[in-house]
C-alpha cells in the first residue's frame, strides 16, 4: 500500500488528470449511449412468470405493458359530455397511433367501454396497451404518451396516467437528497478536523467514487439486468462509505504530519495502515452485497452489482485519488493552530523522543489517560460495564420490537408522492371504481380440448361469487385459439393483504376444482401476482441469506483477530443492528407512523427486497466499525496482555473517529428520507437509524462492556485452529522502534512505534519531552 501511496503522491497531477478523464469519459458515454435499466421482478420458476412467458409466445399483443389514462370532470360536467368526449377521443386516437402502442381500449367505443365509466359519470379510464414490457419501451415513447394525454387537460378536466411504464418514466433519480447529505457530511467533517482542506478531501473523494460508480453502472445496464433504483441505492451507499473511508485515511495522515513526518512519508504510512483497513472494510461490503447472488434472483443481482461497483470505486478513489490530492494540499490539511505549533517545534534546535506520550499512556493506570471526553467515557464503561450493557440492550430491544410484526410485499402507486401523476391516477381509479382496479389479476388459461372452453366459462362464473372479487371479465377467444385470458378485479388494493389472500384462494381452492376432470390449465398472473410471487420466494430464501452473512462475518473476524469470542460478539451486534433497522421500517412504513410526512404514502407492506439489501449493507458497515474498534484493542492486547487496559484504550482512542464516521453516514442516509420515493426512503430510514444506534449503543457501550466482562477469554483461540487459519493483517504489521528520534521535525531511524495505531486521537508532538 505504501508503494501505491508514494507513486500517487509523486505523480499527483497525472493521478488527478486520469480521474478527471475517467469521470468525463463515463459521463459522455452515458450521455450518448444512455442507460437501459430493467425493473422486471419475474421469477422464472413461478406460476405468474410462466403465464406471462406463455402469453408472450401465443399472444404477443396482449403481453405488453398495460397502462391507464384516467380523466375526471369537475364543476358538474360528465365524462360523456360532448366537449369532454371529443377532447379525450382525439387524445386517445393520437395515442393509439403513437410509436410503441399496440392499441387503446376507450370507454367511448363498444358496450365494453361502459364498464370504464364510473357510476357517477365523473371518472373514466382508457387502457393503453404497449407493444413491449415496461422495461423494454424507449423512454421517449412513454413520455410522448404522457404529453399527449395531459395535453387534453383544462380547468374542468383532470387527466392523469398510471401503470408500470408511466411510473418508470415519471421517476426522478437523485435530487436534493444527494446535496443535503454532502452538506451535512461537510459540516461534521469541519467540526471534527477544524480545517477546510481536511474537511473537503473526504467529500471530493467520495463524490468522485460515486460519480464513476453510477455512470459505470449505467453502462453495465446495457449488458445485464439492473433496476432503475440501483443508481439511487448506489449513491446512498457510496456517499456514506466513500466519505467515511477517506475520513479514516485523512485522520491518520494528519497524525503523521503532527508527529513530524514529511508529507510523503505521512501519506505512505496512512495508506499502509488505514488504507489496509479501508481495503478490508470495502471488500467486506462488496462481498456482502454480492452475497445476494446466492438468492438466485436477477432483480437483486443487478442492484447488488450497482452498489458493489460504486463501493469499489470509492475504495479505489480513497487509495489513489486521495493521496494525490493530499500531496497538493500539503500541510493545509492541518488546522491553523496545529500548523503554528508544528512550525514552532521545527524552528527550534531540539531532539524529541518519539511517542514518549504513548509510553506514559501505557504506564498510566485507569482514568489517567488524556482527559478527552471519549477516554473518560471509556473509563466509566470499564467501571460499571453491566449496568451500561443492560441499558444499551434495552434501547435496542425497544426499537426492534415492531420487527416481529413485519409484513413483506410491494407497495403500490397509492404510496407514490401526492404530486405524481401515478398517485393521482391511482386515487381517481380507487374513488371511481374501487381500490382493486389499480391491481387487476390476469388469469391465463390453456384450453387444448374442446370441452375446456366450457370449463373456463364455468370457472369465470364461480370466481364472480368468491369473496374479495369485485368484477370478472373474460376476453373473447379467437377462432382456433387455445389460450384464454380472464381479468379479475379484487375489492382490495394491490398491496393489501386481502389481495394476497385472494390469489392464494384462487390458486389453491377455486381453480383446482374447475380443472378437475379436464385438460384445462389456469395460471394466475399480472403485475400484482408477480410481485406476490417475488415476495413469497424472497421471504423463503431470507433465512439462508442471513446464515451466509453471519457465517461470513464469523470467519472474517476470526481471521482478523485470532479469537472465537470476538466474532460471536460481532455477530450478536450485527443481529441487533438489523433488528432496529427492521423495527424502524415497520413502525414508519408498515404502521404508517410518519410515512405521509415523508412523502412516502400511507401504511403499507415493507418492500420485499429491502431487508435483503439492508442486511447486506449493514453487515458490511457494522463489520467496519467492529474492525476499527477491535483492531485498536487487539493491538494493545498484543503488547500488554492486559484485557481491561486494552479494551479501555482501544475504546477511548477510537471513539471520536467512529462517532464522526457514524454521524456522517447517518446524515447521508437520513437525507434520502426526503428523496420522494418510498423504497429509497425505506433504505434511508433503516440505514440511518441502524447506524446511529449501532455507533452510540453498541460500539460506544455494549461491545466494550461485554469485553470487559469476558476478560482474557476475548482473545482465546484453540492452538490447532490458530495453526490452520491463515494469518491476515488488517492494518499492516507494526514497526518496532529502534531508537529512532525526531531531530528538527525530521525522523531518524525507524518510523512509528507499535502503539501508534491509525485511529488514535489527534495529538501534537509538542507533548513529548524536549531534549535540549
PAGUTI-526754 format. One record per residue (C-alpha): residue number from 1; residue in one letter; x, y, z. Coordinates in steps of 0.05 Angstrom, whole numbers. Each point is the difference from the previous one (the first is absolute). Layout:
<rs>
   pos   code        u        v        w
   NUM      A        X        Y        Z
...
</rs>
This chain:
<rs>
   pos   code        u        v        w
     1      X        0        0        0
     2      X       57       48       15
     3      X       27      -10      -70
     4      X      -67       20      -30
     5      X       -3       61       46
     6      X       70       23      -19
     7      X      -14       -8      -74
     8      X      -66       38        2
     9      X       33       55       42
    10      X       60        8      -46
    11      X      -45       -2      -63
    12      X      -57       38       32
    13      X      -16       43      -60
    14      X       -4      -61      -46
    15      X      -43      -37       51
    16      X      -50       57        5
    17      X       -2        8      -76
    18      X      -13      -75       -9
    19      X      -58        4       49
    20      X      -29       62      -34
    21      X        6      -35      -68
    22      X      -36      -61       29
    23      X      -57       42       27
    24      X       -7       41      -64
    25      X        6      -61      -45
    26      X      -53      -40       37
    27      X      -45       61        3
    28      X        6       11      -75
    29      X      -13      -74      -14
    30      X      -62        1       43
    31      X      -24       62      -36
    32      X        8      -32      -69
    33      X      -18      -72       14
    34      X      -51       11       55
    35      X      -19      -54       49
    36      X      -46      -61       -2
    37      X      -25      -14       70
    38      X      -48      -58       10
    39      X      -51       -4       57
    40      X      -27      -69      -16
    41      X      -11      -41       63
    42      X      -17      -66      -34
    43      X       23      -67       29
    44      X        7      -51      -56
    45      X      -25      -58       42
    46      X      -62       36       25
    47      X      -70      -10      -27
    48      X      -10       74      -16
    49      X       64        4      -41
    50      X      -15      -64      -38
    51      X      -69       29      -17
    52      X       31       64      -27
    53      X       50      -39      -42
    54      X      -56      -42      -29
    55      X      -41       62      -16
    56      X       60       33      -32
    57      X       10      -60      -46
    58      X      -73      -12      -19
    59      X      -29       71        3
    60      X       56       50       -6
    61      X      -48       59       -5
    62      X      -29      -18       68
    63      X       67      -10       34
    64      X       22       72       -3
    65      X       -7       49       58
    66      X      -70       26       13
    67      X       -6       70       29
    68      X      -59       46       11
    69      X      -21       70      -19
    70      X      -49       25       52
    71      X      -41       63       -4
    72      X      -48       34       48
    73      X      -48       57      -10
    74      X      -18       55       49
    75      X      -50       57        3
    76      X      -60      -45      -14
    77      X       26      -26      -67
    78      X       -2      -74      -19
    79      X       51      -40      -39
    80      X      -55      -15      -52
    81      X      -11       74      -14
    82      X       14       14      -75
    83      X       57       48       12
    84      X       35      -47       49
    85      X      -12      -60      -45
    86      X       26       37      -61
    87      X       63       24       37
    88      X       17      -68       29
    89      X      -17      -40      -63
    90      X       49       43      -39
    91      X       54      -11       51
    92      X      -12      -76        3
    93      X        1       -5      -76
    94      X       66       36       -1
    95      X       27      -46       54
    96      X      -24      -62      -39
    97      X       41       24      -60
    98      X       62       14       41
    99      X       64      -41       -7
   100      X        3      -60       47
   101      X      -75       -2       14
   102      X      -36      -64      -21
   103      X      -70       26       14
   104      X      -46       41       44
   105      X      -65      -23       32
   106      X      -45       61        5
   107      X      -62        7       44
   108      X      -34       34      -59
   109      X        0      -60      -47
   110      X      -42      -64        5
   111      X      -41      -28       58
   112      X       63      -19       38
   113      X       18       73        6
   114      X      -58       13       46
   115      X       35      -38       56
   116      X       57       51       -5
   117      X      -44       58       23
   118      X      -15        9       74
   119      X      -72       -3       25
   120      X       -2       74       14
   121      X       25       15      -71
   122      X       57       45       23
   123      X       59      -48       -8
   124      X       21      -44      -59
   125      X       62      -37      -22
   126      X       30      -28      -63
   127      X       49      -58       -3
   128      X       63       12      -41
   129      X       33      -65      -23
   130      X       73        9      -17
   131      X       33      -49      -48
   132      X       55      -16       51
   133      X       10      -10       74
   134      X       14       64       39
   135      X       75       -9        6
   136      X        7      -10      -76
   137      X      -40       62      -20
   138      X       44       59      -20
   139      X      -11       57       49
   140      X      -15       49      -56
   141      X      -61      -41      -21
   142      X      -28        0       70
   143      X       12       75        9
   144      X      -36       12      -66
   145      X      -62      -37       25
   146      X        2       40       65
   147      X        6       67      -37
   148      X      -58      -16      -48
   149      X      -46      -22       57
   150      X       15       59       45
   151      X       -8       47      -59
   152      X      -75      -11        5
   153      X       -4       31       69
   154      X      -41       62       13
   155      X      -30       36       60
   156      X      -56      -52        7
   157      X       37      -62      -25
   158      X       55      -35       40
   159      X       41      -51      -39
   160      X       49      -46       35
   161      X       37      -64      -20
   162      X       18      -63       38
   163      X       36      -66      -12
   164      X       69      -29        3
   165      X       27       33      -63
   166      X      -28       69       21
   167      X       30       -9       70
   168      X       67      -18      -31
   169      X        1       63      -44
   170      X      -25       45       56
   171      X       54      -22       49
   172      X       52       52       16
   173      X       66      -31       23
   174      X       43       39       49
   175      X      -19       71       17
   176      X       12       44       60
   177      X       12      -59       47
   178      X       70       -9      -27
   179      X       18       73       12
   180      X      -32        2       69
   181      X       40      -62       21
   182      X       65       29      -26
   183      X      -11       67       35
   184      X      -15      -34       66
   185      X       62      -43       -7
   186      X       42       62      -15
   187      X      -25       34       63
   188      X       17      -61       43
   189      X       69       -6      -31
   190      X       13       74       12
   191      X      -17       -8       74
   192      X       45      -61        6
   193      X       61       26      -38
   194      X       -5       75       10
   195      X       33        8      -68
   196      X      -34       14      -67
   197      X       50      -42      -40
   198      X       -8      -61       44
   199      X      -76        7       -1
   200      X       -5        6      -76
   201      X       47      -58      -18
   202      X      -48      -56       22
   203      X      -58       34      -36
   204      X       38        6      -66
   205      X       24      -72        5
   206      X      -68      -28       16
   207      X      -34       40      -55
   208      X       52      -23      -51
   209      X      -11      -72       18
   210      X      -75        6       -2
   211      X       -2       36      -67
   212      X       44      -52      -34
   213      X      -38      -56       34
   214      X      -70       21      -22
   215      X       21       19      -71
   216      X       36      -66       -7
   217      X      -61      -36       27
   218      X      -43       36      -52
   219      X       43      -28      -56
   220      X       -2      -70       31
   221      X      -76        4       -5
   222      X        7      -12      -75
   223      X       33      -67       15
   224      X      -36      -25       62
   225      X      -68       12       32
   226      X        6       57       51
   227      X      -59       33       35
   228      X      -12       75       -9
   229      X        4        5       76
   230      X       73      -24       -2
   231      X       32       68      -14
   232      X      -35       34       58
   233      X       17      -58       46
   234      X       72        1      -24
   235      X        3       75       13
   236      X      -28       -9       70
   237      X       50      -54       19
   238      X       59       28      -39
   239      X       -4       69       31
   240      X       -3      -28       70
   241      X       58      -49       -6
   242      X       41       43      -47
   243      X        2       60       46
   244      X       12      -45       61
   245      X       58      -37      -32
   246      X       34       64      -20
   247      X      -13       27       70
   248      X       41      -56       32
   249      X       58       10      -48
   250      X        1       76        8
   251      X       -5       -8       75
   252      X       61      -46       -1
   253      X       39       46      -46
   254      X      -11       60       46
   255      X       30      -39       57
   256      X       61      -17      -41
   257      X       11       74      -17
   258      X      -10       20       72
   259      X       52      -51       22
   260      X       52       31      -46
   261      X       -3      -44      -62
   262      X        8       31      -69
   263      X      -62        4      -43
   264      X       20      -59      -43
   265      X       20      -44       59
   266      X      -64       17       37
   267      X      -43      -17      -61
   268      X       38      -66       -9
   269      X      -10      -18       73
   270      X      -73       19       -2
   271      X      -12      -45      -60
   272      X       40      -57       30
   273      X      -43        1       63
   274      X      -68       32      -10
   275      X        3      -16      -75
   276      X        4      -74       17
   277      X      -60        7       46
   278      X      -38       36      -54
   279      X       15      -56      -50
   280      X      -23      -52       51
   281      X      -63       40       16
   282      X      -17       15      -72
   283      X       13      -72      -20
   284      X      -47      -23       55
   285      X      -56       45      -24
   286      X       10      -24      -72
   287      X        0      -73       20
   288      X      -63       10       41
   289      X      -35       34      -59
   290      X       21      -53      -49
   291      X      -25      -52       50
   292      X      -69       17      -28
   293      X       18      -43      -60
   294      X      -12      -60       46
   295      X      -74       16       -3
   296      X       -3      -12      -75
   297      X      -45       60      -14
   298      X       22       42      -60
   299      X      -36       63       25
   300      X       44        1       62
   301      X       63      -20      -37
   302      X       -2       64      -40
   303      X      -10       43       61
   304      X       58      -36       35
   305      X       46       11      -60
   306      X      -17       75       -2
   307      X       14       10       74
   308      X       63      -45       -1
   309      X       29       37      -60
   310      X      -10       67       34
   311      X       30      -23       66
   312      X       60      -28      -38
   313      X       10       67      -35
   314      X       -3       38       66
   315      X       54      -46       28
   316      X       42       10      -63
   317      X       -8       76        7
   318      X       20       -3       73
   319      X       66      -37      -14
   320      X       19       37      -64
   321      X      -34       67      -10
   322      X        2       19       74
   323      X       76       -7        8
   324      X        9       43      -62
   325      X      -45       55       25
   326      X       32       -3       69
   327      X       66       12      -35
   328      X      -27       65      -30
   329      X      -28       21       67
   330      X       65      -12       39
   331      X       -5       27       71
   332      X      -66       36      -13
   333      X      -34      -65       20
   334      X       16       23       72
   335      X      -36       55       37
   336      X       34       68        7
   337      X       15      -14       73
   338      X       32      -67      -16
   339      X       42       31      -55
   340      X       25       55       46
   341      X       20      -50       54
   342      X       33      -45      -50
   343      X       39       58      -30
   344      X       22       23       69
   345      X       28      -69       17
   346      X       36       -6      -67
   347      X       31       69        8
   348      X       34      -19       66
   349      X       64      -40        9
   350      X      -29      -59       36
   351      X        0      -75        2
   352      X      -66      -34       16
   353      X       -6      -70       25
   354      X      -56      -29      -43
   355      X      -64      -20       34
   356      X       23        8       71
   357      X      -73       20       11
   358      X      -20      -69      -24
   359      X       47      -30       51
   360      X      -31       42       54
   361      X      -69      -24      -21
   362      X       23      -72        4
   363      X       26       10       70
   364      X      -60       40       24
   365      X      -55      -31       40
   366      X      -74        2      -12
   367      X      -26       70       -8
   368      X       69       30      -10
   369      X       -1        3      -76
   370      X       -9       66      -34
   371      X      -63       33       25
   372      X      -42        0      -63
   373      X      -74      -13        3
   374      X        9      -67      -33
   375      X       55      -25       45
   376      X      -40       22       61
   377      X      -60      -37      -27
   378      X       42      -63      -12
   379      X       21        2       73
   380      X      -73        6       23
   381      X      -20      -60      -43
   382      X       57      -40       30
   383      X      -22       19       71
   384      X      -73      -22       -9
   385      X       -5      -43      -63
   386      X      -61      -41       19
   387      X      -49       56       13
   388      X       19       37      -63
   389      X       -4      -64      -41
   390      X      -71      -13       25
   391      X      -19       72      -18
   392      X       27       -7      -71
   393      X      -36      -67      -10
   394      X      -65       30       26
   395      X        3       58      -49
   396      X       15      -45      -59
   397      X      -55      -49       20
   398      X      -53       54        6
   399      X       15       26      -70
   400      X        2      -71      -28
   401      X      -67      -23       29
   402      X      -42       19      -62
   403      X       43      -47      -42
   404      X      -40      -60       25
   405      X      -62       24      -37
   406      X       35       14      -67
   407      X      -39      -14      -64
   408      X       40       -3      -64
   409      X      -33       18      -66
   410      X        1       54      -53
   411      X      -32       68       10
   412      X      -43       26      -57
   413      X       -8       68      -33
   414      X      -42       22       59
   415      X       66       11       37
   416      X       29       44      -54
   417      X        9       74       17
   418      X      -66       37       -5
   419      X       27       46      -54
   420      X       14      -56      -50
   421      X      -48      -17      -56
   422      X        2      -74       19
   423      X      -24       15       71
   424      X      -56       45      -25
   425      X      -22      -52      -52
   426      X        0      -53       55
   427      X      -44       43       45
   428      X      -49       16      -57
   429      X       -8      -74      -18
   430      X       -7      -20       73
   431      X      -54       53       12
   432      X      -37      -13      -65
   433      X        4      -76       -7
   434      X       29      -29       64
   435      X       70      -14       25
   436      X        7      -65      -38
   437      X       -1       35      -68
   438      X       71       21       14
   439      X       25      -72        2
   440      X      -41      -48      -44
   441      X       19      -73       -1
   442      X        9      -35      -67
   443      X      -20      -73       -8
   444      X       35      -34      -59
   445      X      -37      -63      -19
   446      X       24      -55      -46
   447      X      -60      -33      -34
   448      X       27      -56      -45
   449      X      -63      -44        0
   450      X      -69       17      -27
   451      X      -33       -2       69
   452      X       51       44       33
   453      X      -31       64      -24
   454      X      -65      -18       35
   455      X       39      -17       63
   456      X       32       69       -4
   457      X      -68       33       -7
   458      X      -24      -38       62
   459      X       62       22       37
   460      X      -13       73      -17
   461      X      -71       -6       29
   462      X       28      -32       63
   463      X       52       54       10
   464      X      -54       53       -1
   465      X      -26      -29       65
   466      X       67       -4       36
   467      X        6       49       58
   468      X       49       56      -16
   469      X      -17        2      -75
   470      X      -31       64      -26
   471      X       -5      -18      -74
   472      X       20      -53      -50
   473      X        6        8      -75
   474      X       23      -51      -52
   475      X       31       23      -65
   476      X      -33      -30      -61
   477      X       39      -60      -27
   478      X       19        2      -73
   479      X      -19      -60      -44
   480      X       52      -55        4
   481      X       33       32       60
   482      X       15      -46       59
   483      X       16       55       50
   484      X      -49       40       40
   485      X       11       63       42
   486      X      -45       20       58
   487      X        6       65       40
   488      X      -18       -3       74
   489      X       -9       66       38
   490      X       10       -8       76
   491      X      -38       42       50
   492      X       65       17       35
   493      X       61       39      -22
   494      X       61      -35      -30
   495      X       41        7       64
   496      X      -57      -22       46
   497      X        6      -67       36
   498      X      -70      -16      -27
   499      X       26        0      -71
   500      X       55      -50       19
   501      X      -52      -43       34
   502      X      -44        2      -63
   503      X       59      -23      -43
   504      X       11      -59       47
   505      X      -75      -17        0
   506      X       -3        0      -76
   507      X       62      -43       -7
   508      X      -13      -51       54
   509      X      -75       -5        5
   510      X      -40       28      -58
   511      X       42      -15      -62
   512      X       19      -73       18
   513      X      -74      -17        7
   514      X      -15       28      -69
   515      X       60      -37      -31
   516      X      -20      -67       29
   517      X      -20      -50      -55
   518      X       23       46      -57
   519      X       64       19      -35
   520      X      -13       73       18
   521      X       61       33       33
   522      X       -8       69       30
   523      X       56       43       29
   524      X       -7       64       40
   525      X       44       57      -24
   526      X        3       75      -10
   527      X       45       51       34
   528      X      -33      -11       69
   529      X        8      -75       -3
   530      X       72        6      -25
   531      X       16       46       59
   532      X      -34      -48       47
   533      X       40      -59      -26
   534      X       65       40        4
   535      X      -14       18       73
   536      X      -18      -73       18
   537      X       63      -27      -33
   538      X       45       52       32
   539      X      -30      -10       69
   540      X       14      -75       -5
   541      X       74       12      -18
   542      X       13       54       52
   543      X       21      -48       56
   544      X       53      -31      -46
   545      X       26       68      -18
   546      X        5       21       73
   547      X       37      -65       16
   548      X       50       14      -56
   549      X       12       71       24
   550      X        8      -21       73
   551      X       48      -56      -19
   552      X       41       46      -43
   553      X        5       51       56
   554      X       24      -52       49
   555      X       55      -26      -46
   556      X       26       70      -18
   557      X        4       24       72
   558      X       32      -66       22
   559      X       54       10      -53
   560      X       11       72       20
   561      X        1       -6       76
   562      X       20      -73       14
   563      X      -59       -9       47
   564      X      -64      -41        8
   565      X      -37       48       46
   566      X       12       65      -38
   567      X      -34      -27      -63
   568      X      -60      -24       41
   569      X       -6       69       32
   570      X        3       30      -70
   571      X      -55      -45      -26
   572      X      -45       17       59
   573      X       12       74      -13
   574      X      -17      -10      -74
   575      X      -66      -34       18
   576      X      -18       56       49
   577      X       15       52      -53
   578      X      -43      -35      -51
   579      X      -56       -6       51
   580      X       -3       75       12
   581      X        2       13      -75
   582      X      -60      -44      -12
   583      X      -36       26       62
   584      X        6       71      -26
   585      X      -24      -22      -69
   586      X      -63      -33       28
   587      X      -18       58       46
   588      X        6       54      -53
   589      X      -20      -34      -65
   590      X      -42      -60       19
   591      X      -36       32       59
   592      X        2       69      -33
   593      X       32       39       57
   594      X       23       59      -41
   595      X        4      -29      -70
   596      X      -48       52      -28
   597      X       43       56       28
   598      X       59      -30      -38
   599      X      -40        1      -65
   600      X        2      -76       -2
   601      X      -75      -13        3
   602      X      -39      -33       55
   603      X        8      -66       36
   604      X       18      -60      -43
   605      X       45      -60       -3
   606      X       76        5        3
   607      X       29      -11      -69
   608      X       20      -73       -4
   609      X       70       12      -27
   610      X       17       56       50
   611      X       19      -47       58
   612      X       49      -39      -43
   613      X       36       63      -23
   614      X       -2       31       69
   615      X       30      -63       30
   616      X       56        1      -51
   617      X       18       73       11
   618      X       -7       -2       75
   619      X       42      -62        5
   620      X       57       35      -37
   621      X       -6       66       38
   622      X       -7      -29       70
   623      X       58      -46      -16
   624      X       40       62      -18
   625      X      -13       32       68
   626      X       14      -65       36
   627      X       67       -6      -36
   628      X       19       73       14
   629      X      -17       -9       74
   630      X       27      -70       13
   631      X       64        9      -40
   632      X       24       55       47
   633      X      -18      -44       60
   634      X       36      -60      -31
   635      X       61       42      -14
   636      X        5       21       73
   637      X      -14      -72       23
   638      X       56      -27      -43
   639      X       50       43       39
   640      X      -28        4       71
   641      X      -42      -65        7
   642      X      -44       42       46
   643      X      -72       -7      -23
   644      X      -30       56       42
   645      X       54       49      -22
   646      X       -5      -22      -73
   647      X      -75        8       -3
   648      X        2       67       36
   649      X       54       30      -44
   650      X      -28      -28      -65
   651      X      -69       26       20
   652      X       24       69       19
   653      X       47       11      -58
   654      X      -48      -22      -56
   655      X      -62       31       29
   656      X        5       68      -34
   657      X       14      -25      -70
   658      X      -54      -54        4
   659      X      -52       50       24
   660      X       20       49      -54
   661      X       -5      -55      -53
   662      X      -67      -24       27
   663      X      -30       70        2
   664      X       23       13      -71
   665      X      -33      -64      -24
   666      X      -63       17       39
   667      X       -3       68      -33
   668      X       10      -28      -70
   669      X      -50      -56        9
   670      X      -50       44       36
   671      X        0       51      -57
   672      X      -29      -53      -46
   673      X      -62       -4       44
   674      X      -24       61      -39
   675      X       17      -28      -68
   676      X      -74       -5      -17
   677      X        2      -74      -18
   678      X      -26      -49       51
   679      X       50      -56      -10
   680      X       60       48        5
   681      X      -31       31       63
   682      X       -4      -70       29
   683      X       74      -11      -13
   684      X       17       69       28
   685      X      -39      -10       65
   686      X       23      -72       13
   687      X       74       17      -11
   688      X       -1       67       36
   689      X      -34      -26       63
   690      X       41      -64        0
   691      X       68       34       -9
   692      X      -14       54       52
   693      X      -22      -50       53
   694      X       56      -48      -20
   695      X       52       53       15
   696      X      -31       31       62
   697      X      -27      -63       34
   698      X       43      -57      -25
   699      X       70       26      -17
   700      X        2       52       56
   701      X      -34      -41       54
   702      X      -19      -73      -12
   703      X       61      -28      -35
   704      X       52       28       49
   705      X      -45      -16       59
   706      X       -6      -73      -22
   707      X       75       -5      -13
   708      X       14       27       70
   709      X      -45      -54       29
   710      X       30      -57      -40
   711      X       72       18       17
   712      X       57      -40      -30
   713      X      -51      -48      -33
   714      X       -8       53      -54
   715      X       66      -19      -31
   716      X       -2      -75        7
   717      X        7      -44      -62
   718      X       16      -75        1
   719      X       72      -13      -21
   720      X      -19      -50      -53
   721      X      -48       51      -32
   722      X       52       55        4
   723      X       47      -44      -40
   724      X      -52      -16      -53
   725      X      -27       70      -11
   726      X       40       45      -47
   727      X       28       64       31
   728      X      -28       66      -25
   729      X       23       70       19
   730      X      -55       52       -1
   731      X       44       60       15
   732      X       69      -22      -21
   733      X       55      -28       43
   734      X       22       47       57
   735      X       70       26       -8
   736      X       46       -3       61
   737      X       34       62       26
   738      X       75       -8       -5
   739      X       23       62       36
   740      X      -29       45      -53
   741      X       -4       74       17
   742      X      -28       62      -31
   743      X       52       53      -12
   744      X      -26       68      -21
   745      X      -65      -31      -22
   746      X       33      -55      -43
   747      X        0      -72       21
   748      X       64      -39       10
   749      X        0      -76        4
   750      X      -65      -39       -5
   751      X      -69       28       -5
   752      X      -60      -12       45
   753      X        0      -36       65
   754      X      -46      -59       10
   755      X      -51       41       39
   756      X       -9       52      -53
   757      X      -66      -29      -27
   758      X      -34       33      -59
   759      X      -61       19       40
   760      X       31       36       60
   761      X      -26       68       20
   762      X       38       56      -34
   763      X       60       19       43
   764      X       52       54       -9
   765      X       72      -22        4
   766      X       13       59       45
   767      X      -26      -43       56
   768      X       66      -39       -4
   769      X       55       21       47
   770      X       55       42      -32
   771      X       73      -19        5
   772      X       40       64       -8
</rs>
